């Protein structure tokens, strides 16, 4: 149950950050590939079918690895969420999870949280976003002036180039037939 929760949290993070790049369905299951902090991560999720458990496997050893990896993934998830200013752990909507909603149960909570934060005007990362939004708006406001300045510079450069061409041809400004054809 804890492994399922950690998996949903990671999938929620990948979804929230738009990090998913490729998906491939095979006989073994569904392969996912995402880019997280510049690193490509590929993982396999088995199909949701009943599985037979072999008797010759030492499940105690596997449980030891499971304990280690659940602890590690919990820390990794915490760090990923913290670095993006998101609340960790995300609240899981138990009604959706009971109805086999899967990742929707976590994403639904994130959407509600974002809507609440916008109406209330605060959040862990909302202040950063609003400051960045203000900076972006200020830069966009100066964009028109900058484009006009660049356009004027290009016009000035074209005028200077024409004057230089006239000076090399002579002061009369007449072109020869070969220059006119070019």
KEMAR-44636 format. One record per residue: x, y, z of N, C-alpha, C, CB in turn; chain. Coordinates in Angstrom, 3 decimals. Glycine has a CB too. Layout:
BEGIN
X  Y  Z  X  Y  Z  X  Y  Z  X  Y  Z  A
...
END
This chain:
BEGIN
0.825  -1.186  0.000  0.000  0.000  0.000  0.877  1.260  0.000  -0.943  -0.008  1.213  A
1.972  1.228  0.760  2.885  2.373  0.773  3.571  2.509  -0.585  3.939  2.221  1.900  A
3.909  1.390  -1.214  4.540  1.438  -2.533  3.608  2.069  -3.548  4.946  0.035  -2.991  A
2.350  1.743  -3.477  1.351  2.326  -4.388  1.268  3.838  -4.182  -0.044  1.675  -4.165  A
1.253  4.278  -2.938  1.181  5.703  -2.627  2.406  6.432  -3.176  1.066  5.919  -1.105  A
3.598  5.859  -2.959  4.822  6.492  -3.455  4.831  6.552  -4.984  6.059  5.731  -2.949  A
4.358  5.498  -5.597  4.286  5.469  -7.059  3.340  6.550  -7.577  3.826  4.084  -7.548  A
2.186  6.687  -6.948  1.231  7.730  -7.352  1.805  9.124  -7.135  -0.080  7.582  -6.575  A
2.553  9.305  -6.048  3.173  10.612  -5.794  4.186  10.953  -6.882  3.858  10.628  -4.413  A
4.998  9.962  -7.283  5.987  10.207  -8.328  5.297  10.494  -9.666  6.939  8.999  -8.461  A
4.274  9.709  -9.993  3.530  9.937  -11.235  2.881  11.313  -11.219  2.460  8.846  -11.438  A
2.400  11.727  -10.077  1.800  13.049  -9.945  2.840  14.133  -10.210  1.185  13.227  -8.546  A
4.038  13.956  -9.669  5.108  14.928  -9.885  5.446  15.016  -11.376  6.365  14.545  -9.066  A
5.603  13.860  -12.017  5.950  13.832  -13.441  4.860  14.527  -14.256  6.146  12.372  -13.931  A
3.616  14.288  -13.892  2.496  14.917  -14.590  2.492  16.425  -14.363  1.165  14.309  -14.126  A
2.685  16.834  -13.132  2.643  18.251  -12.775  3.759  19.034  -13.476  2.758  18.417  -11.252  A
4.922  18.433  -13.619  6.067  19.106  -14.235  6.125  18.917  -15.754  7.350  18.598  -13.615  A
5.159  18.210  -16.316  5.128  17.936  -17.760  6.437  17.284  -18.219  4.877  19.243  -18.554  A
6.908  16.326  -17.443  8.206  15.715  -17.697  8.118  14.438  -18.527  8.884  15.418  -16.395  A
6.928  13.906  -18.744  6.771  12.652  -19.462  7.106  12.858  -20.934  5.340  12.103  -19.300  A
7.982  12.023  -21.478  8.419  12.172  -22.865  7.948  11.030  -23.763  9.923  12.264  -22.916  A
8.007  9.792  -23.290  7.646  8.652  -24.131  6.898  7.611  -23.315  8.898  8.028  -24.771  A
5.998  6.896  -24.004  5.279  5.779  -23.396  5.257  4.660  -24.421  3.820  6.187  -22.950  A
5.467  3.439  -23.951  5.460  2.289  -24.835  4.782  1.135  -24.120  6.897  1.909  -25.274  A
3.812  0.511  -24.782  3.110  -0.635  -24.197  3.703  -1.900  -24.795  1.559  -0.560  -24.453  A
4.086  -2.820  -23.923  4.658  -4.085  -24.377  3.981  -5.235  -23.653  6.186  -4.119  -24.145  A
4.482  -6.429  -23.894  3.939  -7.615  -23.238  4.209  -7.566  -21.737  4.540  -8.894  -23.849  A
5.344  -7.024  -21.346  5.709  -6.958  -19.926  4.899  -5.928  -19.157  7.179  -6.644  -19.786  A
4.494  -4.864  -19.817  3.765  -3.803  -19.139  3.891  -2.502  -19.909  4.274  -3.625  -17.707  A
3.807  -1.404  -19.209  3.866  -0.082  -19.829  5.186  0.579  -19.434  2.642  0.803  -19.401  A
5.973  0.921  -20.436  7.234  1.623  -20.215  6.965  3.123  -20.268  8.312  1.206  -21.273  A
7.515  3.841  -19.320  7.417  5.294  -19.276  8.824  5.867  -19.321  6.654  5.777  -18.002  A
8.951  7.026  -19.969  10.229  7.731  -19.945  9.951  9.199  -19.664  11.011  7.551  -21.291  A
10.644  9.737  -18.683  10.480  11.133  -18.292  11.850  11.758  -18.105  9.636  11.256  -16.997  A
11.897  13.069  -18.207  13.132  13.808  -17.953  12.911  14.616  -16.677  13.523  14.743  -19.176  A
13.670  14.262  -15.644  13.563  14.929  -14.346  14.927  15.513  -14.011  13.077  13.940  -13.223  A
14.985  16.814  -13.853  16.243  17.535  -13.573  17.326  17.178  -14.590  16.741  17.215  -12.147  A
16.936  17.065  -15.860  17.891  16.802  -16.929  18.282  15.348  -17.096  19.102  17.589  -16.697  A
17.760  14.453  -16.286  18.089  13.034  -16.366  16.910  12.263  -16.938  18.477  12.481  -14.979  A
17.195  11.412  -17.941  16.144  10.553  -18.468  15.922  9.392  -17.511  16.503  10.037  -19.884  A
14.675  9.183  -17.158  14.314  8.093  -16.254  13.319  7.216  -16.987  13.719  8.626  -14.897  A
13.580  5.924  -17.036  12.685  4.970  -17.671  12.261  3.960  -16.637  13.356  4.278  -18.883  A
10.964  3.689  -16.557  10.471  2.685  -15.625  9.350  1.893  -16.262  9.994  3.335  -14.323  A
9.100  0.732  -15.706  8.115  -0.201  -16.221  7.030  -0.412  -15.178  8.773  -1.541  -16.610  A
5.794  -0.291  -15.607  4.652  -0.589  -14.744  3.977  -1.824  -15.312  3.650  0.626  -14.650  A
3.874  -2.898  -14.529  3.262  -4.117  -15.074  1.773  -3.917  -15.342  3.466  -5.294  -14.108  A
1.247  -4.721  -16.249  -0.191  -4.681  -16.515  -0.938  -5.100  -15.257  -0.568  -5.601  -17.714  A
-2.125  -4.562  -15.071  -2.921  -4.872  -13.882  -3.672  -6.187  -14.090  -3.915  -3.722  -13.569  A
-2.921  -7.269  -14.057  -3.493  -8.611  -14.210  -3.128  -9.435  -12.981  -2.980  -9.305  -15.521  A
-3.864  -10.494  -12.762  -3.518  -11.398  -11.667  -2.199  -12.081  -12.003  -4.647  -12.450  -11.419  A
-1.292  -12.114  -11.029  0.019  -12.696  -11.280  0.216  -13.914  -10.391  1.136  -11.661  -11.039  A
0.870  -14.888  -10.945  1.211  -16.075  -10.154  2.577  -15.845  -9.534  1.202  -17.380  -11.030  A
2.706  -16.151  -8.272  3.960  -15.958  -7.560  4.719  -17.277  -7.509  3.708  -15.412  -6.134  A
5.937  -17.300  -8.042  6.712  -18.553  -8.017  7.115  -18.931  -6.591  7.970  -18.423  -8.899  A
7.260  -20.215  -6.351  7.599  -20.697  -5.015  9.101  -20.691  -4.748  7.059  -22.090  -4.824  A
9.914  -20.643  -5.779  11.361  -20.749  -5.596  12.036  -19.393  -5.333  11.978  -21.392  -6.819  A
11.290  -18.353  -5.093  11.836  -17.024  -4.834  11.875  -16.786  -3.328  10.994  -15.924  -5.546  A
12.998  -16.226  -2.861  13.121  -15.885  -1.447  12.516  -14.500  -1.226  14.616  -15.925  -0.984  A
11.294  -14.484  -0.739  10.564  -13.228  -0.590  11.097  -12.383  0.567  9.089  -13.509  -0.381  A
11.793  -12.970  1.503  12.386  -12.179  2.595  13.444  -11.226  2.052  13.008  -13.106  3.668  A
14.249  -11.725  1.110  15.269  -10.865  0.487  14.588  -9.749  -0.302  16.205  -11.696  -0.445  A
13.536  -10.101  -1.020  12.820  -9.095  -1.792  12.186  -8.042  -0.879  11.747  -9.760  -2.657  A
11.700  -8.451  0.286  11.117  -7.504  1.228  12.170  -6.537  1.777  10.443  -8.253  2.376  A
13.398  -7.037  1.944  14.484  -6.168  2.387  14.737  -5.072  1.351  15.773  -6.989  2.633  A
14.794  -5.469  0.077  14.978  -4.490  -0.987  13.785  -3.549  -1.065  15.190  -5.191  -2.330  A
12.584  -4.081  -0.861  11.389  -3.244  -0.887  11.439  -2.181  0.208  10.134  -4.106  -0.728  A
11.863  -2.565  1.396  11.992  -1.593  2.488  12.983  -0.487  2.133  12.435  -2.294  3.778  A
14.121  -0.901  1.583  15.127  0.086  1.202  14.590  1.041  0.137  16.389  -0.614  0.692  A
13.992  0.500  -0.915  13.537  1.336  -2.024  12.340  2.213  -1.649  13.177  0.464  -3.206  A
11.475  1.756  -0.746  10.375  2.628  -0.318  10.918  3.807  0.481  9.344  1.838  0.525  A
11.918  3.557  1.314  12.530  4.666  2.060  13.211  5.643  1.116  13.543  4.135  3.086  A
13.950  5.116  0.150  14.666  5.968  -0.788  13.691  6.765  -1.655  15.595  5.125  -1.669  A
12.644  6.120  -2.171  11.692  6.815  -3.023  10.918  7.868  -2.239  10.729  5.821  -3.662  A
10.654  7.604  -0.969  10.004  8.616  -0.140  10.857  9.870  -0.039  9.721  8.062  1.254  A
12.161  9.683  0.159  13.065  10.834  0.230  13.167  11.544  -1.113  14.453  10.393  0.691  A
13.273  10.770  -2.211  13.378  11.362  -3.546  12.122  12.172  -3.860  13.595  10.265  -4.617  A
10.963  11.605  -3.562  9.714  12.335  -3.804  9.673  13.629  -3.003  8.504  11.461  -3.451  A
10.060  13.547  -1.744  10.083  14.751  -0.898  10.972  15.822  -1.521  10.579  14.410  0.529  A
12.160  15.436  -1.943  13.111  16.389  -2.512  12.587  16.994  -3.810  14.456  15.710  -2.760  A
11.972  16.180  -4.657  11.427  16.684  -5.919  10.315  17.697  -5.668  10.900  15.526  -6.775  A
9.409  17.358  -4.769  8.313  18.271  -4.456  8.841  19.550  -3.803  7.291  17.584  -3.535  A
9.773  19.412  -2.868  10.309  20.564  -2.141  11.014  21.523  -3.093  11.277  20.104  -1.039  A
11.805  20.977  -4.031  12.534  21.828  -4.975  11.602  22.653  -5.857  13.436  20.979  -5.846  A
10.398  22.157  -6.104  9.450  22.887  -6.941  8.472  23.734  -6.125  8.681  21.917  -7.806  A
8.610  23.719  -4.808  7.727  24.513  -3.963  6.345  23.917  -3.807  7.607  25.886  -4.513  A
6.225  22.611  -4.022  4.934  21.933  -3.884  4.825  21.307  -2.499  4.757  20.852  -4.983  A
3.607  21.138  -2.054  3.374  20.533  -0.742  3.616  19.026  -0.825  1.930  20.829  -0.242  A
4.351  18.499  0.132  4.581  17.061  0.207  4.234  16.580  1.594  6.042  16.705  -0.146  A
3.556  15.479  1.730  2.983  14.649  0.671  1.696  15.253  0.143  2.725  13.233  1.179  A
1.422  15.035  -1.158  0.147  15.513  -1.684  -0.991  14.710  -1.061  0.110  15.407  -3.233  A
-2.116  15.344  -0.872  -3.248  14.666  -0.254  -3.907  13.771  -1.293  -4.268  15.686  0.330  A
-4.109  12.531  -0.925  -4.714  11.553  -1.815  -6.223  11.548  -1.585  -4.107  10.135  -1.587  A
-6.976  11.704  -2.644  -8.435  11.655  -2.543  -8.838  10.195  -2.399  -9.129  12.318  -3.792  A
-9.226  9.793  -1.195  -9.510  8.381  -0.914  -10.712  7.871  -1.690  -9.743  8.181  0.568  A
-11.689  8.725  -1.956  -12.849  8.290  -2.729  -12.447  7.892  -4.139  -13.904  9.392  -2.778  A
-11.610  8.721  -4.770  -11.145  8.392  -6.115  -10.219  7.187  -6.106  -10.436  9.584  -6.736  A
-9.384  7.089  -5.088  -8.471  5.948  -5.008  -9.249  4.656  -4.807  -7.458  6.142  -3.866  A
-10.286  4.687  -3.960  -11.115  3.501  -3.757  -11.853  3.119  -5.035  -12.116  3.740  -2.625  A
-12.168  4.100  -5.843  -12.848  3.840  -7.110  -11.847  3.549  -8.226  -13.729  5.030  -7.494  A
-10.608  3.231  -7.850  -9.527  2.910  -8.795  -9.196  4.106  -9.676  -9.916  1.709  -9.671  A
-9.225  5.293  -9.084  -8.904  6.502  -9.831  -7.423  6.640  -10.102  -9.390  7.708  -9.090  A
-6.578  5.989  -9.306  -5.137  6.031  -9.520  -4.579  7.426  -9.437  -4.796  5.438  -10.845  A
-3.849  7.810  -10.478  -3.158  9.093  -10.500  -4.145  10.257  -10.444  -2.289  9.201  -11.749  A
-5.360  10.046  -10.911  -6.371  11.102  -10.890  -6.653  11.537  -9.452  -7.672  10.623  -11.572  A
-6.553  10.600  -8.510  -6.815  10.931  -7.108  -5.830  11.975  -6.592  -6.743  9.671  -6.241  A
-4.594  11.932  -7.035  -3.590  12.893  -6.590  -3.685  14.171  -7.409  -2.178  12.292  -6.695  A
-3.853  14.053  -8.721  -3.918  15.224  -9.588  -5.136  16.066  -9.237  -3.962  14.804  -11.070  A
-6.239  15.412  -8.911  -7.456  16.123  -8.528  -7.169  17.025  -7.321  -8.602  15.120  -8.204  A
-6.420  16.505  -6.364  -6.063  17.293  -5.185  -5.178  18.475  -5.569  -5.351  16.414  -4.148  A
-4.222  18.263  -6.465  -3.341  19.352  -6.880  -4.126  20.450  -7.577  -2.241  18.829  -7.800  A
-5.098  20.080  -8.407  -5.907  21.078  -9.094  -6.733  21.867  -8.088  -6.821  20.413  -10.136  A
-7.317  21.187  -7.112  -8.088  21.882  -6.083  -7.199  22.824  -5.289  -8.765  20.879  -5.145  A
-5.987  22.376  -4.964  -5.048  23.186  -4.180  -4.664  24.442  -4.944  -3.788  22.373  -3.829  A
-4.419  24.299  -6.245  -4.035  25.456  -7.045  -5.193  26.447  -7.147  -3.584  25.014  -8.447  A
-6.420  25.956  -7.309  -7.576  26.845  -7.387  -7.777  27.569  -6.061  -8.846  26.056  -7.765  A
-7.610  26.868  -4.942  -7.743  27.474  -3.620  -6.671  28.530  -3.419  -7.655  26.406  -2.517  A
-5.447  28.230  -3.824  -4.349  29.171  -3.655  -4.580  30.445  -4.457  -3.035  28.526  -4.066  A
-5.141  30.308  -5.643  -5.385  31.502  -6.454  -6.446  32.390  -5.822  -5.809  31.108  -7.867  A
-7.489  31.760  -5.256  -8.542  32.569  -4.650  -8.090  33.182  -3.333  -9.788  31.728  -4.430  A
-7.252  32.464  -2.579  -6.799  32.973  -1.293  -5.545  33.820  -1.413  -6.550  31.834  -0.349  A
-4.812  33.669  -2.525  -3.665  34.517  -2.771  -2.390  34.106  -2.063  -3.995  35.878  -2.390  A
-2.261  32.853  -1.660  -1.009  32.420  -1.065  -0.789  30.945  -1.363  -1.004  32.677  0.454  A
0.484  30.584  -1.382  0.889  29.190  -1.563  2.385  29.127  -1.397  0.452  28.630  -2.956  A
2.914  27.924  -1.327  4.348  27.775  -1.181  5.097  28.377  -2.352  4.706  26.321  -1.033  A
4.656  28.096  -3.576  5.337  28.619  -4.738  4.602  29.758  -5.404  5.554  27.538  -5.714  A
3.433  30.124  -4.909  2.633  31.142  -5.579  3.290  32.519  -5.508  1.244  31.199  -4.967  A
3.956  32.843  -4.399  4.608  34.148  -4.298  5.732  34.253  -5.312  5.148  34.381  -2.877  A
6.489  33.174  -5.484  7.559  33.181  -6.475  6.975  33.375  -7.872  8.377  31.872  -6.406  A
5.892  32.678  -8.157  5.285  32.782  -9.468  4.740  34.178  -9.700  4.182  31.752  -9.625  A
4.132  34.775  -8.686  3.576  36.103  -8.892  4.699  37.123  -9.102  2.694  36.507  -7.695  A
5.811  36.981  -8.408  6.941  37.884  -8.620  7.513  37.678  -10.016  8.032  37.660  -7.550  A
7.624  36.437  -10.415  8.137  36.159  -11.751  7.154  36.657  -12.804  8.403  34.652  -11.931  A
5.871  36.526  -12.533  4.864  37.028  -13.464  4.975  38.541  -13.608  3.453  36.639  -12.996  A
5.227  39.222  -12.497  5.381  40.672  -12.556  6.607  41.059  -13.393  5.499  41.253  -11.135  A
7.697  40.338  -13.193  8.902  40.608  -13.978  8.652  40.354  -15.459  10.072  39.744  -13.483  A
7.943  39.280  -15.752  7.639  38.960  -17.144  6.760  40.032  -17.768  6.957  37.597  -17.243  A
5.750  40.481  -17.034  4.882  41.532  -17.549  5.654  42.822  -17.789  3.731  41.786  -16.586  A
6.589  43.158  -16.897  7.406  44.363  -17.071  8.275  44.232  -18.324  8.293  44.611  -15.819  A
8.831  43.046  -18.539  9.660  42.848  -19.726  8.822  42.897  -20.991  10.403  41.519  -19.644  A
7.595  42.336  -20.927  6.714  42.384  -22.094  6.286  43.813  -22.411  5.483  41.510  -21.864  A
6.131  44.633  -21.394  5.746  46.026  -21.606  6.823  46.780  -22.380  5.482  46.716  -20.264  A
8.075  46.424  -22.176  9.161  47.109  -22.875  9.467  46.462  -24.225  10.413  47.119  -22.011  A
8.792  45.371  -24.528  9.071  44.654  -25.771  8.771  45.494  -27.001  8.270  43.375  -25.823  A
7.652  46.209  -27.014  7.287  47.035  -28.163  8.330  48.102  -28.437  5.935  47.683  -27.938  A
8.790  48.781  -27.377  9.820  49.809  -27.538  11.111  49.214  -28.086  10.091  50.507  -26.204  A
11.472  48.045  -27.571  12.710  47.397  -28.001  12.617  46.981  -29.469  13.013  46.171  -27.116  A
11.465  46.429  -29.870  11.287  46.045  -31.275  11.336  47.256  -32.189  9.964  45.305  -31.465  A
10.730  48.364  -31.772  10.775  49.594  -32.565  12.212  50.093  -32.694  9.886  50.684  -31.928  A
12.977  50.008  -31.596  14.372  50.444  -31.612  15.193  49.577  -32.561  14.971  50.397  -30.196  A
14.966  48.275  -32.510  15.697  47.364  -33.406  15.321  47.657  -34.853  15.394  45.875  -33.058  A
14.025  47.899  -35.104  13.583  48.234  -36.463  14.225  49.513  -36.955  12.067  48.369  -36.515  A
14.318  50.542  -36.093  14.958  51.802  -36.465  16.434  51.592  -36.750  14.777  52.844  -35.360  A
17.094  50.754  -35.939  18.514  50.465  -36.164  18.720  49.794  -37.515  19.071  49.573  -35.041  A
17.815  48.861  -37.867  17.935  48.182  -39.155  17.719  49.153  -40.300  16.939  47.028  -39.251  A
16.753  50.062  -40.173  16.507  51.072  -41.201  17.732  51.970  -41.346  15.252  51.915  -40.857  A
18.326  52.378  -40.222  19.522  53.219  -40.257  20.675  52.482  -40.946  19.930  53.639  -38.827  A
20.832  51.205  -40.649  21.900  50.424  -41.267  21.679  50.305  -42.769  21.986  49.029  -40.630  A
20.404  50.106  -43.181  20.112  50.023  -44.608  20.415  51.354  -45.298  18.642  49.626  -44.834  A
20.064  52.456  -44.667  20.330  53.778  -45.240  21.837  54.019  -45.362  19.680  54.884  -44.376  A
22.586  53.614  -44.347  24.040  53.768  -44.393  24.644  52.908  -45.495  24.663  53.404  -43.040  A
24.123  51.718  -45.678  24.631  50.837  -46.730  24.344  51.429  -48.105  24.006  49.433  -46.613  A
23.147  51.988  -48.301  22.822  52.622  -49.577  23.724  53.827  -49.839  21.349  53.051  -49.600  A
23.974  54.621  -48.818  24.841  55.798  -48.975  26.259  55.362  -49.334  24.854  56.651  -47.678  A
26.719  54.272  -48.717  28.061  53.777  -49.024  28.135  53.270  -50.454  28.461  52.664  -48.051  A
27.058  52.623  -50.914  27.032  52.125  -52.298  27.037  53.301  -53.269  25.785  51.225  -52.542  A
26.296  54.345  -52.961  26.268  55.532  -53.823  27.639  56.188  -53.872  25.215  56.541  -53.326  A
28.307  56.216  -52.736  29.628  56.848  -52.684  30.626  56.072  -53.533  30.128  56.942  -51.230  A
30.525  54.739  -53.541  31.454  53.948  -54.342  31.141  54.056  -55.818  31.422  52.496  -53.912  A
29.847  54.279  -56.180  29.448  54.425  -57.582  29.745  55.820  -58.115  27.967  54.119  -57.741  A
29.777  56.744  -57.274  29.958  58.132  -57.695  28.844  58.967  -57.113  29.987  58.258  -59.238  A
28.990  60.262  -57.199  28.013  61.165  -56.591  26.746  61.294  -57.416  28.624  62.527  -56.392  A
26.785  60.894  -58.720  25.603  61.097  -59.550  24.484  60.111  -59.226  25.976  60.981  -61.007  A
24.796  58.974  -58.618  23.771  58.025  -58.203  23.237  57.194  -59.352  22.640  58.752  -57.548  A
23.824  57.296  -60.547  23.346  56.492  -61.662  23.987  55.120  -61.607  23.645  57.178  -63.007  A
23.182  54.127  -61.941  23.682  52.763  -61.931  24.027  52.353  -63.343  22.655  51.797  -61.317  A
25.010  51.501  -63.470  25.301  50.947  -64.788  24.315  49.831  -65.045  26.774  50.436  -64.890  A
24.274  49.343  -66.281  23.322  48.295  -66.633  23.596  47.024  -65.852  23.371  48.009  -68.126  A
24.864  46.695  -65.615  25.195  45.473  -64.874  24.715  45.564  -63.427  26.712  45.216  -64.911  A
24.848  46.702  -62.778  24.402  46.874  -61.402  22.891  46.794  -61.315  24.892  48.202  -60.840  A
22.187  47.325  -62.327  20.723  47.298  -62.307  20.209  45.864  -62.435  20.151  48.173  -63.440  A
20.925  45.029  -63.221  20.494  43.644  -63.407  20.658  42.854  -62.108  21.295  42.976  -64.544  A
21.624  43.186  -61.309  21.862  42.472  -60.068  20.763  42.811  -59.109  23.237  42.810  -59.473  A
END
